[in-house]
Amino acid sequence: MTTPRPTIEQQYADARPKSKALYERARAAMPSGAAHDGRYFAPFPFYVERAEGARKWDVDGHEYLDCWSGHGALMLGHKHPAVVKAITDQAQKGLHYSAGSELEVRWAELVRSIVPGAERVRFTLTGTETTSLAVRVARAFTGRDYIIKFESHFHGVHDAFVAAVKDPFEIPASAGVPASTLSTTLVAPCNDIDHVRELLEDHQVAAIILEPAGGRSMTVPTNPKFLKELREETRRRGVVLIFDEVVTGFRMAAGGAQEYFGVTADLTCLAKAVAGGLPGAALTGRADIMDMIAFTGDAKRDRTRRVADQGTYSGTPLVAAAAVAQLEILKTGEVQRELNRKGDRLRAGMNQTLKTRGVRGCVYGASSMFRVFLGADAAELGLEDWTMDAARLDRGMGGKLAGALHLALLVNGVDISRGNSNGWMNGAMTDKDIDQIVDAFDRSIVRLQEDRLLA
Ligand SMILES: Cc1ncc(COP(=O)(O)O)c(C=O)c1O
């Protein structure tokens, strides 16, 4: 009698006894045994022991090509020697001075010189904190309350932005947020300028915020024409245009999506790559808006009209050291140009696999970001002529198939972000690594076909 073949889930679990044991310990100590919603998955997440370059290794000895790249922060890959040296040197000199440092000033100067429209820089700690500060600054500057965000766009987890992050868009992404808090957050469909114009007519809008390349890292791509229309509309009406470049900043080009698309926002939210892989972020943009945070010496204005902002860990020297080391390398745009070429190569290779295996689906995105959709091709999804249905793109291929693809890729040595079936590449990836990812994708697709998960 032949033993039945293990399911992909069994195969994943059976090969990872140490991760399973760690997960049991973690589950007792942390909700779902994880520190981040996106890192939790069934049957249990794997635990990593070390990482280097484009790869990481789990506690059971499995090697993965890392298409998460530190949630997108590690533009140069793991353990880049210049970043590691900067951190190690700085650790010898102190972690926190309760004061500024020359490194912090250099960091701000680098951001100013690289990012379009960056006249002033305020360091923060996370993307969430930064988008929250951007909204506060925009409201104080305009004296208006409403903000517009778009369906599927993610701006961190603070209260004002839990609206319309995930399909079904009418249900907030999190419990625990009063409806009154969301009453000043207006939601617009992606790429629909007429809808935006109506909202602007009917409400006192302080700011429009969006991920310039598309909602949730290009899961729902933005039409570049729409970006230009938004820029014109906001400029005409004195509405602050905020680009959330937490993912795209320093990635799509040295100057991020703004350089890539040729559109400059009023305020830009930066995190991830801005801090070299350590926790750090920045709000930057027009001096007249950013200076809402500045002390003027006018006691009355500073007490009543100034935007207050402070964070224990903002701009600290260890983070500044990592950030400066990474940005000194990223500033020329050479890493990004090469990575964008590799991104094209990766998407083309994965799409060729789908074609060869006769699977309806597509791998889309731009620059060094990719997203896998199985079950419909690019034309059916409206990706080719910008007629897409954001909810369908957002839902993706369904939890069961997305989960199986993720596990199959892990079994074949590649890690992607399961939530959106997407990935971010890093500068340590070689053309050979790209071929290896394509090969792993091919084996994973074949496995899904054998398991009758694909039509
Ligand atoms: C576009 C975007 N904005 C904001 C955030 C929140 O950043 P953080 O996780 O640093 O709070 C993220 C996180 O992934 C993001 O992708």
The ligand as an ORCA input file, in Angstrom:
! r2SCAN-3c Opt
* xyz 0 1
  C       2.987     52.345      2.932
  C       3.193     52.152      4.397
  N       2.930     53.162      5.229
  C       3.110     53.052      6.561
  C       3.572     51.876      7.112
  C       3.753     51.770      8.587
  O       5.114     51.755      8.884
  P       5.612     51.151     10.278
  O       5.394     49.675     10.214
  O       7.050     51.553     10.346
  O       4.785     51.804     11.335
  C       3.872     50.790      6.279
  C       4.363     49.520      6.836
  O       4.564     48.536      6.187
  C       3.663     50.925      4.884
  O       3.898     49.904      4.052
*
